[in-house]
């Protein structure tokens, strides 16, 4: 019996893949324009590449949410989504950050970009294997769209405030190398990052939540370059801090449990000695 595919989620996934391909093409155009001295158009090409990744993130969020609302999740959709994610959030941001800032570092630079792509692929593979285990409030490791968002928003923020950040130019490469290596590590780490899937738009929300959401959207519209930068970096930073806190908490609990077991063992040992 032949099985069909769900059109609407697949269209969103296709949109994600298109954004990824457009981002890659824009990077190539940017490098070509920069090589002939057309700096302004090269800058616009890099900005377009970064924005394409952001739109890819929106499509990626839509396809999963639509699939859950329509109850149309499938193995095909999961695999298609992962392939699109690798293009849009692995290859595209890796190439973008390499061409924008990492090339001066030679092997260290392209190895950083390559490591980002490989760790992104590993993160997607791990997500696919864990997808059958059911819903969870947390992701294991930084999601690859979030990692791509950190890179894309950094570039958008930089070019949007080009005149103010020209002094940053000398540090751009070293900061980018560190950021890319950290993102690669976070993607394959076991640090827990909150899943935003728990926010159910179908359920009733308090008025304050709705008002806050409207205000949040309004601020994004007014200052998109700053807000997308803050959102991406805050999510990664908050997840890292929360994951570290949970790890320390588990470590402390394990230590307290071990101390309790030792105390019980000592009491039992004393009891045996007294009986003797």
N, C-alpha and C positions, 0 to 999 in steps of 0.2 A: 504493500500500500504506500503510495507516494505521500510525502508530507510537504505542505506548503510553508511559506515563511510569512511572518507578520510584517505588513507593509510599513506602518507608521514608525515603529521603533527602528526598523532597518533603514528608513529614509533619514532619520536623525543620525544614525551611525554613519551613513554615507556622507551626510553633511560634515560630520567630524573628520572623515578621511579626506574630503575635498579641502577642508581648512588646513589640514596637515600638509597636503601636496602644495597648496598655494603658498604656505609658509616657506617651504623648501625652495620653490621657484623664486620667491621674493628675495630670499637670502642670496641665491645665485645672481639675480639681477643687481642686488646691492653691491656685491663684490665686483661685478663687471663695471658698474658705474663708478665705483670708488677707484678702480684701477685706471680709468681714463680721466680722473680728476673731477668728476661731477659729484661733489660731496653732498650737496643739498638733496639731489634725487636719490643718492645712495642712502642717506639718512632716512628718507621717506620709505624706501624699500625695506629697511630693517624694522621700522615702526610697523609697516604693513604685515611683515612676517610675524612680529610679536602679537599684534592684534588678531591675526588669524589663529594663533594658538589659543588666545582667550575665547574666541568664538567656538573653537573646537571643544573647549572645556564646557561651554554652555550646551552645545549639542550632545556631549557625552552625558551631562547631567539629565538632559531631557529624555534621551533614549531609555535609560534605566528606569526613570520615574514613570514614563508612559507605559513601558512594558509591565511594570508592577500594577499600575492602575487598571490596565486592560487585561491583567492576568495572562500576558502573552510572552512570558519568559520562556526561552528555549535554549538548547545547547548551541544551535546555530547562531542565535543572537549573541550568546556569550563569547563564542570564538570570533565572530565578525567584529564585535566590539573591541576585543583585545588586539586584533590586527590593526584596526583603525587607531586605537590608542598608541600602539607602538610607532605608527607613522607620525601622529600629531603631537604626542607627548614624549616620545623617545628620540626619534631621528631628527625631527624638525627643531626642537629646542637645543639638542646637542650640536647640530650644524650651525644654528643661529649664534649660540654663545661662543662657539669656536671661531667663526668668522668675525664676530664683533669684538672679541677681547682676548681669545686664547692663542691666536696664531703666533704672537711674539715669543711664546714659551716653547715653541718647537714640539718636541716629543712629549714633554709634560703637558702641554696644552691639548694636543690631539688625543693623548691617552686619557685625560680628564673627560673630554667629550665622549670618547669611546666607552669609558667606564660608566658614564651616565646612561648611555643607550643600553649597555649590557645589563646594568642593575635594574633599569626600567623593564627590560624584557623578563628578567628573573622575578621582579615584583608582580608582573602580570601573570606569569606562570603560577606563582604561589597563590595569587588571588583566585585563579580558575580552579585550582585543586581544593581550595577552602570554600568555594561557592556552594558546594553540596552539603556543607556542614550546618547550614541554616543562617538566620540573621544574627547579627552581633552589633552591639553599640560601638564597637571599636574596630578599626582596621589594624592589621599587623604590618607595621612599616608605613612610611609615608606614601600615600597614594600617588601614582605617577602623574595624574593631572595636576595635583597640588605642587609637585616638584617642577613640572613644566611651567606652572603659573608663576612660581617664584622667579624663574629665569626671564619669562616674558615680561612680567611687570617691572622687573629691574631695568630692562632695556627701554620700556615705555617711559618709565619715570625719568631715566637718564636723558633721553632725547627730548622729553617734554620740558625739562628744565636745563636745557643745553647750556645756555648762557651762564646760569648760576653754578653749574657743576663742572665747568671747564677745568677747575683745579683738581677735580676727581680723576681726570684723564690719566694722570701718571700712576694712579693706584687701581685703575679699572681692571687691568689684567690680573694682578695678584689677588684682588678681592674676588674676581670671577672664578679663578682657579680654586680658591678655598671654598666658595659657595658650591661649586659643582661637585667637588669631592665630598663635601658634607651631605649634599642632597643624595648623591649616589649611595653613601653609607646608610642614610636614613631610610631609603627605599627598601633595602634588603635587611634592615635591622628588625628586631622583634619588639621595638617600641610601639606602644599602642597610641593610635591617633583616632580621635572621635569620628564616627560616621554621621554625616548630616542626614542620612536616610531616615533617622528616627523622628525628624520633623515632618509630621503628617499634615499635609495641607487640606486633607479631606475632613479632619476633625475640627471642632469648634475651638477657637483660641480666645483668651482674655482680651479685652479691648486694648489694654496697655501693650500687649504683644503686637497686635495689628497696627496700632499707632506707631510703635517703634519700628516696625517693618517698613511702613510708608515713609517715615522720616529717613530711614537708612537708604531706601531706594532714591529718595530725593537728593541726599548728599552725594550718592554715587553719580547721579546725573549731573550735578553741579560741578563736582571735582573728580571725574572718572580716573584720571591718571594717578592721583594720590590715593584714592580709595581702593582701586584694584591692587595697588602696591601694598597698602596696609593690610588688606584682607588676606592676600596670599602669604605674606611674611608673618602675619599674626597667627594664622592657622598653623604654619610650620613651627613657629616658636612656642605657641601654647601647647601643641602636641608634644613637643620635645620636653617642655617643663613638666607637663602632666605625666608623661611616660616615665620621666626620671623620678618623679614623686611616687608613682605607683611601684616602681622597681625598689626604691629605698624602703617603702612601706612593707613590701613583701619580704625584703631582706631582714628588716627589723622584726617582723612577725615570726619569721623562721628562726631568728636568733633567740627571741623570747621563748619560742616553743622548745628549742634545744636546751635552754637554761632550765625550763620547767621540767623537762625529762631528766636532766642531770640531778635536779633537786629531789625528784621522786626516787631516782636510783640511789642517791645518798641516804635518804630516809629509810628505804628498804634495807640497805646494807647495814645501817645502824641497828635496825630492828633484828636482823639476823644475828648480829654480833652480841646483842643483849641476851637473846635466847640461848646462845652458846654459853 
